[in-house]
């Protein structure tokens, strides 16, 4: 994939996935008709057969999405439910599809307000290709509070977005070949090397983060955490769970108690504090005391 065209090709892959996914089944002629209306086509009247085949292969390698063909109905996504279950794939498809639609209709820009994501997203394609090809990356990274950047090799395993930042989970030669999490916006440079590596076949980045809220505490011990949520906030917790393990254990007219099995990370404490008096930690006692201490420190600032 030529470096200067990698981002454009990624957009084209997402366009094709979204076009077929949205249609359910679609003929090759209809794909070409829609392609003509897309700015990505650059006035091409159709997608050449060999190009279409290359895109299908690339899509399966990058996203594990298989585009199949039925001679009566046309092309379709082999397992649509897999996209629904995989939040990462669904997010990528929705995000790129909306971006392509906006580019095709400039007048839509004034009707949509996006959250800004730091510039680390410029490394997304490089990392995705490295994961696909199992290629070690040479990166220059400057952590917050570090006077000088460090240059070292990483073996990327997966990507995660959290609180408007992209993160990469990678085995790092610095300091000791552990799996670490890096914010993409802290990278100053990134390039492919000639070295390859292997990722365990059963590795799943979502499963790796499943007991953690945020991007820290991956090696911590998960605990049963109970939060008492004011009735005014209960619908929000129901519609957008704080964590996949969320359960509503008690419901009253004034509040609900939600439970979670998760590592009590720094990010989780910050999330709890962000709800102010609407959320109270019921248990464990240690987390309740931590929140209490942080509230006391905040109170000192406003005396």
N, C-alpha and C positions, 0 to 999 in steps of 0.2 A: 504494500500500500504506500504510494508516494507520500512523503511527509507533508507536502503542501496540500494534498487532496484528502488526507485522512479524515478531517472533520467533515468535509463535504460528503465523503463516502458513508460515514456513519449516519449522517442525516438521511441519505438515500436508503440505507438499510432500514432505518426506523420508519421512513415513509412507506416502504413496501410492506413491512410488518403491519403497520396501522391500516393501510389500505385493505389488505386481505382480512385482517382481524375484524375490522368494522363491517365488511361486506358479508362475512360468514363464508360464502363461496363466491368466486369471481372468475370470469373468463379472462384469458390473455388479452383479448381485444379491449375489454373494459378497463383492464389495468393500463393499457397504452392510452386509452382515451383520458383517463384521469391523470396519467403522467404528462400528457400534453398541457394540461391546465396548471401543472405545478411549476413554480419558478426553478425548482431543482433540475428540471429537464433541460434548461438552457436552450429552449426551442427545438429540442430533439422530438421527432414525431412519434418515436416508439423506443422501447428498451430492446436493444439487440438480443437475440436468443442466447448467445454465449455470455453476454453481460448479465442477463437475468439468471442464468445458471450459476455464474460466479457469485452473485449476490445471495442466492439461496444457500450455497455452501458456507459463505462467510457468516450469514445470519445464524446458521446452525452451530458453527464453531464459536461465535462470540456470545450468543444468547441461549444456546441449546433450545432454539425454537425451530421446529421442522415444518417447512412448507411443502405440503403434499398436493397431488393432482388427482382429480376424479374426472374421467372423460365425459361424464354427463353434466357435472356441475361446475367444473373448473378447479381453481386452486383454493386451498384452505389451510388453516393452521391445524396441525395434527391433534394437539391437545390444548384447546382453548382454556380449559380449567387450570392448566399449569401456569398460564400467565396470571390468572386471577389469584392463584395461591402465592405466587412469587412477587412480593411487594416491590422488589428492586426492578424486575423486568417491567412490571406494570407502570411504575413511576417513570422509568426511562422512556417507554413508549408514549405515555401521556404527555410528558414534558417536551419531547422532541416533536411530537405530532402538533401540539399547540404552537410551538415555535415556528414550524414550517407553515402552518395556517396563517399566522400573523405576518410572516414574510411575504406570503402570497397576497394578502389583503392589508396593505399598509394602513388603511383607515381604521382597522381594528385595534391598532396600538393604543389609541387614546381611550379605549374602553377596558383595558386590562392593566392592572397594577401588580407587578411581580415583586417578590422579596429579592433583594440583592444577595448573591452568593459570591464570596471572595474569588479572586482571579485564579485560584488553584484549579478551577475546572478546565483550564487550558491543557492540563496534563492528563485529563480523563482518557482520551483516545490512546495515548502512549501506554498508559497502565493497562487498559483493556486489551490492547494488542499483546502486551508482555504476558498477561495472564493466559491469553489464548495460545501464544507461541512458546510459553514457558521460558522466556528470555529474562535474564538478570538485568536490572537497571542500575546505572551509575547515577547517583543523585547528589545534589548539593542542597543541604538543609540548614536552615537557621532557626533554632528554637527560640521561643520567647525568653528574653533575659540573657541570651547567649551573645557575647560580644563579636564572635566570629562564626561564620558558617562552617559546617563540616561536610566533607565529601566521602561517600562510602557506597557500597553496593547493597541493594535490597532485592528480595525475591517476593514480588507481590502475590498475595493470596486472595484478596477481595477488597471491595469498596463499600463504604457506608456513608450516608449523609445524615448529619445530626445538627440541629440548631443552625441551619444555613451554612454549614461547612462540610466539605467533602473530606473523608478520611480514607487512607489505605491501610489495610492490615497486611504486614509484610514481615518476612524473616529478614533480620538485619545483621550484617557482619559486625555492626557497631552497636552495642558493645560486645555482645556474646552470642550472636546467632539466635536470639529469642524472637518470638512473634511479637511485634510492637505495632502501635497505631500512630500514624503520622497525619497531621492536617496538611492537605495538599497546598494550601496557600502559604505554608512555611517552606516549600521547595523553591529554590531559586533557579535550578537547572535540572534537567533529566534527559538521559540518553540511553539507548539500548547498547548492550555489550555483546560479545560473541559467546558468552557463557550461558548455558541452559540449566534448568533445574526441574524438579518434579514436585507436583502437588498431590497429596494423597487423593485417590479416586473418590473416596467418600467424604471429602471435605465440603462443608457447607458453611458459608460465611454467616448466614442468618442463625444457624445453630450455634456457631461460635460465640455470638453476642447474645444468645437467648436468655441468659441469666443476668444480664447486665443492662442497666438503664444508662444510655449514653455510650461512651467509648472507653471508659476506664473500668477498673475492677474486674477484668477478665479472669484473673486468677484468684479473686476473692471468694469468700464463702457466702452463698445465698442464704437469706433468712426469710421467714414469714413476716411480712410487714402489713400492718393494718392502719388504714387511714379513715378518719371520721370526716365525712364531707357534708358541708351545709347543703340543705335542700335546693338552694338557688343554683348550686354548681353541679348537682347530681346528673342532670341531663347531659352536660358537657362530658362528664366522665364516662357516661354510658355510650355516648356516640363516638367518642374518641378516647379509647382506653389508654391509660398512662403506660401500660406494659401489657404484653400478650398474655401474661399470667393473671390478669385482673379478674377478680370474682366479687360480686356484690353479695356479701354475707348477711347483712342486716339492713332492713329498710323501715324507716319510720316517717312520720309526717314532717319531722324537722331535719332529719339527716339520714345518710346511708353510710355503712361501713364497707369499705372495699379492701380486699386483701391482695397481696402480691408475693410471689416467691422470686426474690431478686437480690442481687448484691446491693447493699446500701451505699452506693457510690456518692461522690461529691456532686455529680450532676443530678442525682435523685434528690439530695438535700436541697439543692438550689431550686429544683422544680417545686418541691413542697413549700419552700419559703415564698415562692412567687405567687402562691394562692392566698397569702396573708392569713387572716382569721377564718377563712372559709374551709381550711383543711387543718386537721389536728392529727398528730401521730399518736395512735393508741398503743402500739407495740411495734418493735421491741423497746424495752426500757432504754437501752444504750442509744438508740437513734432518737428517741424522744428527748433524752438529755442533751444530745448534740444540737438538736433544733432549738431547745430551750436556751442553751448557751449562746448560740448565734443570734437569737432574738434579743437576748440581754445585751450583747455587744452592739447591736443595731440601736437599741434603746439609748445607750450612752451617747450615740452620735446626735440624737435629737432632743437631748435634755436642754 
